Amino acid sequence: MRALRGLLCAAGLGLMGVGAWLLFVEGRIRNPEDVVVWLGGAVALHDAVIAPVVLGVGWLLVRATRRRGPETLPTGAQGAVTTGESVGRRRLDVFRGPLRGALVVGGSLTVVALPPLLRPGRTSNPTALPLDYPRNWLVLLGATAVCAAAPAALRLFRARRRDD
């Protein structure tokens, strides 16, 4: 696993280098200062909006799925604590990590997709933004949800088999 992480890190750094090369050396943009301003805005948006939302939802998720001892569980119909409630809460723990990851990826996709999503309508040049960006953004968010739900569902399935 360590080798895979190192390989992915090296690939990411290499792609960032290619992007910086194309941006600053090849001169494909007219004003590099605008890019710096945009990147600064992205960092500010992350720190002011995305990170607090992810932290808040993660905190709520932990509070909702926290394992409770039998003495703090709600009581059943006859006043006895039912074990199903404890097991159900424990099983919700498997969704914490994938949901947090999905929130981070979804927030990042949204930040990247904001410029074409917020455009005021069709442009005078139909080749400037030719794709259906809202649909593609929703498809990517759906794929993110599926990729986050799959490992959680697998863990839940394994936990059920282990409990049986």
C-alpha positions in Angstrom: 0.0 0.0 0.0 2.9 2.4 0.8 4.3 1.8 -2.7 1.0 2.6 -4.3 0.7 5.8 -2.3 4.2 6.8 -3.3 3.4 6.1 -7.0 0.2 8.1 -6.9 2.0 11.0 -5.2 4.7 11.0 -7.8 2.1 10.9 -10.6 0.2 13.8 -9.0 3.4 15.8 -8.6 4.4 15.1 -12.2 1.0 16.2 -13.5 1.2 19.4 -11.4 4.6 20.1 -13.0 3.1 19.6 -16.5 0.3 22.0 -15.6 2.7 24.6 -14.3 4.9 24.2 -17.4 1.9 24.7 -19.7 0.6 27.6 -17.7 3.8 29.6 -17.2 6.3 28.5 -19.8 4.2 27.7 -22.8 2.2 30.9 -22.3 -1.2 29.5 -23.0 -2.9 32.2 -20.9 -2.7 35.9 -21.3 -2.5 37.0 -17.7 -0.9 34.6 -15.2 -1.8 36.9 -12.3 -5.5 36.0 -12.9 -4.7 32.4 -12.3 -2.9 33.3 -9.0 -6.0 35.2 -8.0 -8.3 32.3 -9.0 -6.2 29.9 -7.0 -6.2 32.2 -4.0 -10.0 32.4 -4.2 -10.2 28.6 -4.4 -8.1 28.3 -1.2 -10.3 30.9 0.5 -13.4 29.1 -0.6 -12.1 25.8 0.7 -11.1 27.3 4.1 -14.3 29.4 4.5 -16.9 27.0 3.1 -15.9 23.5 2.1 -13.7 22.6 5.2 -16.3 23.8 7.8 -19.1 22.0 6.0 -17.2 18.7 5.8 -16.1 19.1 9.5 -19.6 19.9 10.6 -21.2 17.0 8.7 -18.4 14.7 10.0 -19.1 15.8 13.5 -22.8 15.2 13.1 -22.1 11.9 11.6 -20.0 10.8 14.5 -22.6 12.1 17.0 -25.3 10.1 15.1 -23.3 6.9 14.9 -21.4 7.0 18.2 -21.4 3.6 19.9 -23.3 3.7 23.1 -23.2 1.4 26.0 -26.3 -0.6 26.9 -27.0 1.9 29.7 -27.5 4.8 27.4 -29.4 3.1 24.6 -33.1 3.8 24.3 -35.3 1.2 25.9 -37.5 -1.3 24.2 -41.3 -1.6 24.6 -41.0 -3.5 28.0 -38.3 -1.3 29.3 -35.4 -3.6 28.3 -32.6 -2.5 26.1 -32.7 -4.2 22.7 -29.4 -5.3 21.2 -30.5 -4.6 17.7 -30.2 -0.8 18.3 -26.6 -1.2 19.5 -25.7 -3.4 16.5 -27.5 -1.0 14.1 -25.5 2.0 15.5 -22.3 0.1 15.2 -23.0 -0.8 11.6 -23.5 2.8 10.8 -19.8 3.4 11.7 -18.7 1.9 8.4 -20.2 4.9 6.6 -18.2 7.6 8.3 -15.0 7.5 6.3 -16.5 6.9 2.9 -19.0 9.7 3.5 -16.3 12.1 4.6 -14.3 11.2 1.5 -17.3 11.7 -0.7 -17.9 15.1 0.8 -14.4 16.2 0.1 -14.5 15.0 -3.5 -17.9 16.4 -4.1 -16.9 19.8 -2.7 -13.8 19.8 -4.9 -15.8 18.8 -8.0 -18.3 21.6 -7.2 -15.5 24.2 -6.9 -14.0 23.2 -10.2 -17.4 23.1 -11.9 -18.7 26.4 -10.5 -17.5 28.7 -13.4 -19.4 26.8 -16.1 -22.3 26.0 -13.8 -22.8 29.7 -12.9 -22.6 31.0 -16.5 -25.5 33.3 -17.3 -26.8 31.2 -20.2 -25.7 30.4 -23.7 -22.7 32.3 -24.9 -22.4 34.1 -28.2 -19.7 31.6 -29.2 -21.2 28.1 -29.0 -17.8 26.4 -29.0 -16.7 28.2 -25.8 -18.7 26.0 -23.4 -20.2 23.3 -25.6 -21.0 20.6 -23.1 -23.9 20.1 -20.7 -22.0 21.0 -17.6 -24.8 20.6 -15.0 -25.6 17.1 -16.2 -21.9 16.1 -16.3 -21.4 17.5 -12.8 -24.4 15.5 -11.5 -23.0 12.4 -13.2 -19.7 12.9 -11.4 -21.4 13.5 -8.1 -23.4 10.3 -8.6 -20.2 8.3 -9.5 -18.6 9.7 -6.3 -21.6 8.6 -4.3 -21.4 5.1 -5.8 -17.6 4.8 -5.2 -18.1 5.9 -1.6 -21.1 3.6 -0.9 -19.5 0.5 -2.4 -16.7 0.0 0.3 -19.2 0.9 3.0 -21.7 -1.6 1.7 -19.0 -4.3 1.5 -17.9 -3.6 5.1 -21.6 -3.7 6.2 -22.1 -7.0 4.4 -19.0 -8.5 6.0 -20.1 -7.3 9.4 -23.5 -8.9 9.0 -21.9 -12.2 7.9 -19.6 -12.1 10.9 -22.5 -11.4 13.3 -24.6 -14.3 11.9 
